[in-house]
């Protein structure tokens, strides 16, 4: 019975998410010129990160032993994975303001899971610009990077993209759960989401091993692209982990989402409103 109830709640949450997201998409498309301009602005703003990498490579031939095409591969995988998560639940970083002003109370009385409502609130279709920009860089890298493609490497490509999106979604949810306690912690959350994707755009070899260990064993962002990309590119991982670890991102994503779900439930139970 518990499994049926859990499955039912998941279906209910997905249905509520679809309805709310569709409402915001219809609202966005009512002003199509604005949508096009904001999407292009999002595309251009995120593209500046890759311009910075191009400027670096105008002065050096390699960065941490990685060529421009290999760094572009890391950038593209990180950009697409984070872009998908940001598109899906990027609105989670606004939870702190709802906790402070008490507007979260209106979500609690609606017959729909609160997580689904918060995730779909003000669904930003303009965030597609980030996904498209990352996909273009990834396509450029795939056409130029010297990789001998095998069935295992081909299988790993979609796995790392969608698993990476799942890991970033977990970080978004866990960060939102922390805001139930801190209330004004959106910048702390952004340090692990937006900051995390910026970190992953560069090779692990340019960072201290302590940091690499931290994002491998503590906050497992390395499973978004560093570990699977090392296998695809034929590069040794700085921590000398076995090759099969490159295929564990789906398991890591499931584990992260489960832990984030527990954190969310604990945070929601601790919510006491503003008293007004």
C-alpha positions as CSV (number, residue, x, y, z in Angstrom):
1,X,0.0,0.0,0.0
2,X,2.9,2.4,0.8
3,X,4.4,1.8,-2.6
4,X,1.1,2.5,-4.3
5,X,0.6,5.7,-2.3
6,X,4.2,6.9,-3.1
7,X,3.7,6.1,-6.8
8,X,0.4,8.0,-6.7
9,X,2.0,11.0,-5.1
10,X,4.7,11.0,-7.8
11,X,2.1,11.0,-10.5
12,X,0.1,13.7,-8.8
13,X,3.2,15.8,-8.5
14,X,4.2,15.4,-12.1
15,X,0.6,16.2,-13.2
16,X,0.6,19.4,-11.1
17,X,4.1,20.3,-12.4
18,X,2.9,19.9,-16.0
19,X,-0.2,22.0,-15.5
20,X,1.6,24.9,-13.7
21,X,4.5,24.8,-16.2
22,X,2.1,24.8,-19.1
23,X,0.3,27.9,-17.6
24,X,3.6,29.8,-17.4
25,X,4.6,28.7,-20.9
26,X,1.3,30.0,-22.3
27,X,1.8,33.3,-20.4
28,X,5.4,33.6,-21.9
29,X,4.3,32.8,-25.5
30,X,1.7,35.6,-25.3
31,X,4.6,38.0,-25.7
32,X,6.7,36.1,-28.3
33,X,9.0,39.0,-29.2
34,X,9.9,39.3,-25.5
35,X,10.5,35.6,-25.3
36,X,12.8,35.5,-28.2
37,X,14.8,38.5,-26.9
38,X,15.1,37.1,-23.4
39,X,16.1,33.6,-24.7
40,X,18.7,35.1,-26.9
41,X,20.0,37.2,-24.0
42,X,20.2,34.0,-21.9
43,X,22.1,32.3,-24.8
44,X,24.5,35.2,-25.2
45,X,25.2,35.7,-21.5
46,X,26.1,32.0,-20.9
47,X,28.1,32.1,-24.1
48,X,30.5,34.6,-22.5
49,X,31.8,31.8,-20.3
50,X,33.0,29.9,-23.4
51,X,34.4,33.1,-24.8
52,X,36.6,33.4,-21.7
53,X,37.9,29.9,-22.4
54,X,38.6,30.8,-26.0
55,X,40.6,33.8,-24.8
56,X,42.6,31.6,-22.5
57,X,43.5,29.3,-25.3
58,X,44.6,32.2,-27.4
59,X,47.6,32.4,-25.0
60,X,48.1,28.7,-24.2
61,X,48.0,25.4,-26.1
62,X,46.7,23.3,-23.2
63,X,44.9,23.8,-19.8
64,X,45.9,21.3,-17.2
65,X,47.0,19.0,-20.1
66,X,43.6,19.3,-21.9
67,X,43.3,20.7,-25.4
68,X,40.7,23.3,-26.4
69,X,38.4,20.6,-27.8
70,X,38.6,18.5,-24.7
71,X,37.8,21.5,-22.5
72,X,34.9,22.3,-24.9
73,X,33.7,18.8,-24.3
74,X,33.7,19.3,-20.5
75,X,32.0,22.7,-21.0
76,X,29.3,21.3,-23.3
77,X,28.4,18.3,-21.0
78,X,28.3,20.5,-17.9
79,X,26.3,23.2,-19.8
80,X,23.6,20.9,-21.1
81,X,23.2,19.0,-17.9
82,X,22.9,22.1,-15.8
83,X,20.8,23.8,-18.4
84,X,18.2,20.9,-18.3
85,X,18.1,21.1,-14.5
86,X,17.8,24.9,-14.5
87,X,15.0,24.7,-17.0
88,X,13.1,22.1,-15.0
89,X,13.5,23.4,-11.5
90,X,15.6,26.6,-11.5
91,X,12.8,28.4,-9.7
92,X,13.7,26.6,-6.5
93,X,16.2,29.3,-5.6
94,X,13.2,31.7,-5.0
95,X,11.9,29.6,-2.1
96,X,13.7,31.8,0.5
97,X,11.7,34.8,-0.5
98,X,8.5,32.8,-0.2
99,X,9.5,31.6,3.3
100,X,10.4,35.2,4.4
101,X,7.2,36.9,3.2
102,X,4.9,34.0,4.0
103,X,3.6,33.4,0.5
104,X,4.6,29.7,0.8
105,X,1.4,29.3,2.9
106,X,-0.7,29.7,-0.2
107,X,1.0,26.6,-1.7
108,X,0.5,24.6,1.4
109,X,-3.3,24.8,1.2
110,X,-3.5,23.8,-2.4
111,X,-4.3,20.1,-3.3
112,X,-0.9,19.5,-4.9
113,X,2.6,18.6,-3.7
114,X,4.5,21.7,-2.6
115,X,7.7,20.6,-4.3
116,X,6.0,20.4,-7.7
117,X,4.4,23.8,-7.2
118,X,7.7,25.5,-6.2
119,X,9.6,23.8,-9.0
120,X,7.2,24.9,-11.7
121,X,6.5,28.3,-10.3
122,X,7.4,31.0,-12.9
123,X,8.7,28.3,-15.3
124,X,11.3,30.1,-17.4
125,X,11.2,28.8,-21.0
126,X,13.9,31.4,-21.7
127,X,16.3,29.1,-20.0
128,X,16.3,27.1,-23.2
129,X,19.0,29.5,-24.3
130,X,21.5,28.0,-21.9
131,X,20.7,24.4,-23.1
132,X,21.0,25.4,-26.7
133,X,24.3,27.2,-26.1
134,X,25.8,24.2,-24.2
135,X,24.5,21.8,-26.9
136,X,26.2,23.9,-29.7
137,X,29.6,23.8,-27.8
138,X,29.2,20.1,-27.2
139,X,28.4,19.5,-30.9
140,X,31.5,21.5,-31.8
141,X,33.6,19.4,-29.4
142,X,32.3,16.1,-30.6
143,X,33.2,17.0,-34.1
144,X,36.8,17.8,-33.2
145,X,37.8,15.8,-30.2
146,X,40.1,12.8,-31.0
147,X,38.0,10.0,-29.6
148,X,37.8,6.4,-30.8
149,X,34.1,5.8,-30.3
150,X,33.1,2.4,-28.8
151,X,29.6,1.2,-27.9
152,X,30.4,1.9,-24.2
153,X,31.4,5.4,-24.9
154,X,28.3,6.0,-27.1
155,X,26.1,4.7,-24.3
156,X,27.9,6.9,-21.8
157,X,27.0,10.2,-23.6
158,X,23.2,10.3,-22.9
159,X,23.8,8.7,-19.5
160,X,26.1,11.5,-18.4
161,X,23.9,14.2,-19.7
162,X,20.7,13.1,-18.0
163,X,22.4,11.8,-14.9
164,X,24.2,15.1,-14.6
165,X,20.8,16.9,-14.9
166,X,19.5,14.7,-12.1
167,X,22.5,15.5,-9.8
168,X,22.0,19.2,-10.4
169,X,18.3,18.9,-9.7
170,X,19.1,17.2,-6.4
171,X,21.4,20.1,-5.5
172,X,18.7,22.6,-6.4
173,X,16.2,20.8,-4.1
174,X,18.7,20.3,-1.2
175,X,19.6,24.0,-1.5
176,X,15.9,24.9,-1.3
177,X,15.5,22.7,1.7
178,X,18.3,24.6,3.4
179,X,16.4,27.8,2.9
180,X,13.7,26.6,5.2
181,X,16.3,27.1,7.9
182,X,18.4,29.9,6.7
183,X,15.6,31.8,4.8
184,X,18.1,34.1,3.0
185,X,20.4,31.6,1.5
186,X,19.8,31.8,-2.2
187,X,23.4,32.9,-2.8
188,X,24.7,29.9,-0.8
189,X,22.5,27.7,-3.0
190,X,23.8,29.4,-6.2
191,X,27.4,28.8,-5.1
192,X,26.7,25.0,-5.5
193,X,24.5,25.2,-8.6
194,X,25.8,28.0,-10.8
195,X,29.2,27.8,-9.1
196,X,29.3,24.0,-9.6
197,X,28.7,24.2,-13.3
198,X,31.4,26.8,-13.7
199,X,33.8,24.5,-11.8
200,X,33.0,21.6,-14.0
201,X,33.7,23.6,-17.2
202,X,37.5,23.2,-16.5
203,X,39.6,20.1,-16.2
204,X,40.0,18.4,-12.8
205,X,43.8,18.6,-13.3
206,X,43.8,22.3,-12.7
207,X,42.4,22.0,-9.2
208,X,43.9,20.8,-5.9
209,X,43.3,17.2,-5.1
210,X,41.5,18.2,-1.9
211,X,38.9,20.0,-4.0
212,X,38.7,17.1,-6.5
213,X,38.1,14.7,-3.6
214,X,35.4,17.0,-2.2
215,X,33.4,17.2,-5.4
216,X,33.8,13.4,-5.9
217,X,33.0,12.0,-2.4
218,X,31.2,14.8,-0.6
219,X,29.2,16.7,-3.1
220,X,29.4,14.4,-6.1
221,X,29.4,17.0,-8.9
222,X,32.4,15.1,-10.5
223,X,29.9,12.5,-11.7
224,X,28.2,15.1,-13.9
225,X,31.1,15.2,-16.4
226,X,34.6,14.8,-14.9
227,X,34.5,11.0,-14.3
228,X,32.5,9.9,-17.4
229,X,34.4,12.4,-19.6
230,X,37.7,11.1,-18.4
231,X,36.7,7.7,-19.7
232,X,35.4,9.0,-23.0
233,X,38.5,11.1,-23.6
234,X,40.9,8.4,-22.4
235,X,42.2,10.6,-19.6
236,X,43.3,9.3,-16.2
237,X,41.3,10.7,-13.4
238,X,43.4,12.5,-10.8
239,X,42.2,10.3,-8.0
240,X,43.0,7.1,-9.9
241,X,39.6,5.6,-9.5
242,X,38.7,2.4,-11.5
243,X,37.3,2.8,-15.0
244,X,33.9,1.3,-14.1
245,X,33.2,4.3,-11.8
246,X,32.6,6.3,-15.0
247,X,29.4,4.3,-15.5
248,X,27.9,5.0,-12.0
249,X,26.4,8.6,-12.6
250,X,22.9,7.1,-12.9
251,X,23.2,5.5,-9.5
252,X,24.8,8.6,-8.0
253,X,21.9,10.7,-9.4
254,X,19.3,8.4,-7.9
255,X,21.1,8.5,-4.5
256,X,21.4,12.3,-4.6
257,X,17.7,12.7,-5.5
258,X,16.7,10.4,-2.7
259,X,18.8,12.3,-0.1
260,X,17.5,15.7,-1.5
261,X,13.9,14.4,-1.1
262,X,14.6,13.5,2.5
263,X,16.1,16.9,3.1
264,X,13.1,18.6,1.5
265,X,10.6,16.7,3.7
266,X,12.6,17.6,6.8
267,X,12.7,21.2,5.8
268,X,9.0,21.4,4.9
269,X,8.1,19.8,8.3
270,X,10.2,22.5,10.1
271,X,8.4,25.4,8.4
272,X,6.4,27.5,10.8
273,X,5.2,30.3,8.6
274,X,5.7,34.0,9.4
275,X,3.0,34.3,11.9
276,X,1.2,37.0,10.0
